[in-house]
Amino acid sequence: MLKRARLAMGVLLLTSIAFMVSGSFSPASAAESAIIGTLSTPGGEPVAGVVITATDADGVITSGTSDDKGVFAVPLSAGGTYLVEIDVATLPDEITLNDEADASRSLLVLGGEKKILIGLSEGGESGIVSVESGTTERVIQLLLDGILYGLMIALGAVGMNLVFGTTGLTNFSQGELLSLGAFTALVFNTAGLHIIIAAPIAIVFCAFVFGWGQNRILWRPLRRRKTGLIAAMIVSIGLAILLRYTLVFFFGGGQKSYEQFAGQPGLEIGPFNTTPKALILGVIAVIALTATVTWLQRSRIGKATRAVSDNPALASATGIDVERVISVVWTIGAGLAAFAGIYLGMTQTSVWNMGQRVLLVLFAAVILGGLGTIYGAIVGAMVVGIFVQLTTLVIPTEMKTVGALFLMILILMVRPQGLLGRRERVG
Amino acid sequence: MDYLQILSLTLTQAFGVTALIYLFAAIGLNVQFGYTGLLNFGQVAFVAAGAYAVGVIVLTFDLSLWLAIVVGMVVSTLLALLLGIPTLRLRADYLAIVTIAASELLRLLVRSIAFKDVFGGAQGLNGKLGRQFHDLNPLPADVALPVFTWSRQDLWVVIVGWGLALLATLLVWGLVRSPWGRVVKGIREDEAAVLSLGKNVFVYKLQALVIGGGIAAFGGILWAVAKQSVQPDTFQPDVTFFVYTILLLGGAARVFGPIVGSIIFWFLLAGFGELLYALINNGYIEFLAAQQVGSMRFMLMGLGLMLLMIFRPQGIFGDRRELALDAR
């Protein structure tokens, strides 16, 4: 089957053709404003009967349905920012959206016809999604996305790195602290609390129950038993599996959204295209991270934390209560991780394995910054976040995690102590 | 309730094809983790390498299955070198993170659209992958065992699989009794001491990774041949951790540890599931839905791994002194 081999070599060419097919646009037909496009499978077959709606700032809804050539046009009364939604229920059985986030997006229409791209997959096989805009615009947009993504990773990674620094535990269940945060907020939200109220309650709840409590019930007794670090690492893997499937047990395998802000209309600030919720969450994340750094620099217990990270035995000898420091570190780390989970749950959706998906990116951030270094997690997270988003300029979006993992392996070969780590033997 | 049927289904799974696949991965991991002390968290990558070698050679390139087995071994060796050369000098926890990352990286690559024509994308490769093997099946068409409920095809896989698993165990038994085995155990206990005796620690570690990876890749080949389907999302990192649970249950650094661990692991996992299904279907348990049983099995597994590690890290037959859990 030589032909197949040759096809395989021409793979990039092929996929770019597939992309062009799925993104081919209908010819201009109307003078007034409209959102237009053509829906087709990666194989090039038109997808008919899909309903696409546009909601303007006043809540007026217009819609269009793709015809038997896959062409759709949603008429608009004027230019402005619209929330464009694809009714996923009207997609044929085998067809799914490439990116769940595509189901609802905000779009600025300046007037005339605006083409949109919708990446479709057939039977789980995905096409290529791309943003159609100039390269500079895209770089700026991806930078913003990268900073926001980096902030989320930083929130998740700080706790992991603090725990590693003070106890030496490589926590494989850190990802599940994010999931627990998102789902705890979901429980409060479903019980009737607005997400703005539910989120802080969930963060405090997670900090004390899943952070302080977890350390008290599990890790402190293990330290007392003098359980080895590798044994403890394997225990954390068992815990991760237990927590993950507990989430499946109670919430099922589907994706969940909070009752508020799920489909928030977009916002266009200069060249940036984002949602208000992502920006507000980003600002809160910056405040939370700054507070954590200040706390570590200034407060008594923060200084003690840094001392314990540096040398637990010496810190203990100078009268620092090491166990108390560890308790505080677990509480704060779990709280920040819960916030990161809610961040993910609000900007995307909550799903039982959301933490597992993000765990390796957390590791990448922590290793890049330096395992155990206090500020390393934040620096590493920002670098990884921006790097991951920018790589989508050259590699398909579906492979962006590959970039982060590759970066981590590379840094381990060149500078295993990480960017901020001290030179020491890690081999 | 038909308890005999539950027992029969449980035993069929405890000795069945899936158990065999994990058994090969566990025998390989025993060489790497049990004897050499390498914290390889990417064992699933070797299983995937074996399975994909069969898928790509037989389906994509339409070549012989026997060639695919050779290619599988070559690919797993290359993978071990690729994985080992940059990482084996690192500390144990770094090695763990890099190997798990590499296994995820590979899974994302084979499921990507860019290599869809070779690896089949997210759907993987499905077709008559094991035809040449099943054509050799000498069993009569109406073969039936008492207790076990395998099909004729599965029974053939199980017979050959268990034969090969015993061979692999014999190989490990021979290896760890050889001078080579004493050196790798020495590395596990005290790397510096072995280094000072003039042994090239790095090369020994690499050899252990290659041998263990090769045995695990055999599990992958068996996977492709028996299930006639190779799908990227079945090679999640969790597979590696199931293999750890199996190995730790039976006892790491014990020749028969993986076999004992595998039988007990699958007996408990399958038995728990079957019993619960039966209880729900017969109306004895009403507060659970049948689809929740699947997640309960994994919850039990996670809890089991935790408790095992905390209270009896040496497993059933292991020796606590022979366990590389304090390397750092």
Interface residues (C-beta under 8 A of the other chain):
Chain A: M1 R4 A5 L7 A8 V11 L12 L14 T15 P42 G123 G124 E125 S126 G127 I128 G168 T170 L222 R225 T227 G228 L229 I230 A231 M233 I234 V235 I237 G238 L239 A240 I241 L242 L243 R244 Y245 T246 V248 F249 Q356 L360 F363 A364 I367 L371 P396 E398 M399 T401 V402 L405 F406 M408 I409 L412 M413 P416 V426 G427
Chain B: L39 T60 F61 D62 P86 T87 R89 L90 R91 A92 D93 Y94 A96 I97 V98 I100 A101 A102 E104 L105 L108 L109 S112 I113 A114 F115 K116 D117 V118 G121 A122 Q123 P237 D238 F241 Y244 T245 L248 Q292 G294 S295 M296 F298 M299 M301 G302 L303 G304 L305 M306 L307 L308 M309 I310 P313 A324 L325 D326 A327 R328
